[in-house]
Amino acid sequence: MEPITADEIRELLKDALKQFGEYSFSDKGANEVMDVPAIIERLGEMPPDAVIAVLEDVYRTKRKPAFHQQLVMDLVSSMDGVADDRWEALMTSKILESCY
């Protein structure tokens, strides 16, 4: 499985907002309108520093920042079952730590 890029995640969010609407995303969260497990699976194949870079990039998106930030929060929350050493590595990012 290929690593996922920030651009791919942004495109998945754009598609979800188009298909389900901004209200549904805001009300229900990414887990209800996107295939979050597929994103998490692809992130799981990447080293922690690459995951941090991708998620921080998505978090800092200037267009519709609230939706991108909410998506990163939902993704981080969905990753809390990873191995302790991986979780600790991810939490070295102040942005990701603030999302949890």
C-alpha positions in Angstrom: 0.0 0.0 0.0 1.3 3.4 -0.9 1.8 6.2 1.7 -0.9 8.9 1.6 0.0 12.5 0.9 -1.5 15.7 2.3 -2.9 16.5 -1.2 -4.7 13.2 -1.3 -6.2 13.8 2.2 -7.3 17.3 1.1 -8.9 15.8 -2.0 -10.7 13.1 0.1 -12.1 15.9 2.3 -13.1 18.0 -0.7 -15.0 15.0 -2.1 -16.7 14.3 1.3 -17.8 17.9 1.7 -19.2 17.9 -1.9 -21.0 14.6 -1.4 -22.3 15.1 2.2 -22.1 18.8 2.8 -20.4 21.0 5.3 -23.1 20.6 7.9 -22.9 16.8 7.9 -19.1 16.9 8.2 -19.3 19.4 11.1 -22.2 17.7 12.8 -21.2 14.0 12.4 -17.4 14.2 12.0 -15.0 12.7 9.5 -15.7 9.1 10.7 -19.3 9.4 9.3 -18.6 10.9 6.0 -15.1 9.6 5.0 -13.3 6.3 5.0 -11.2 7.2 8.0 -10.0 3.6 8.5 -8.5 3.5 5.0 -6.6 6.8 5.7 -5.4 5.5 9.0 -4.2 2.2 7.4 -2.2 4.2 4.8 -0.8 6.4 7.5 0.1 3.3 9.5 2.5 2.2 6.7 4.5 5.4 7.1 7.2 6.3 9.6 6.0 8.7 12.4 7.9 11.7 11.1 6.2 11.3 7.7 2.8 11.0 9.3 3.5 14.2 11.3 4.6 16.1 8.2 1.5 15.0 6.3 -1.0 15.7 9.1 0.6 19.1 10.0 0.4 20.0 6.3 -3.3 19.2 6.2 -3.9 21.0 9.5 -2.3 24.2 8.1 -4.4 24.3 5.0 -5.5 27.8 4.3 -8.7 27.0 2.4 -11.5 26.0 4.8 -9.1 25.6 7.7 -11.8 24.6 10.2 -12.7 21.5 8.2 -9.0 20.5 7.7 -8.3 21.0 11.4 -11.3 19.0 12.4 -10.3 16.2 10.0 -6.8 16.0 11.6 -8.4 15.9 15.1 -10.6 13.1 14.0 -7.7 11.2 12.4 -5.5 11.6 15.5 -8.4 10.4 17.8 -8.8 7.4 15.5 -5.1 6.5 15.9 -5.0 6.3 19.7 -4.9 2.5 19.6 -1.5 2.4 17.9 1.6 1.0 19.7 2.8 3.1 22.6 6.2 3.9 21.0 4.5 5.0 17.7 1.9 7.1 19.7 4.7 8.8 21.7 6.6 9.6 18.5 3.4 11.1 16.9 2.8 13.2 20.1 6.1 14.9 19.7 4.3 17.2 17.3 2.7 20.0 19.2 0.0 20.3 16.6 -1.0 16.6 16.8 -0.8 16.7 20.6 -3.2 19.6 20.6 -5.6 17.6 18.4 -5.9 14.8 20.9 
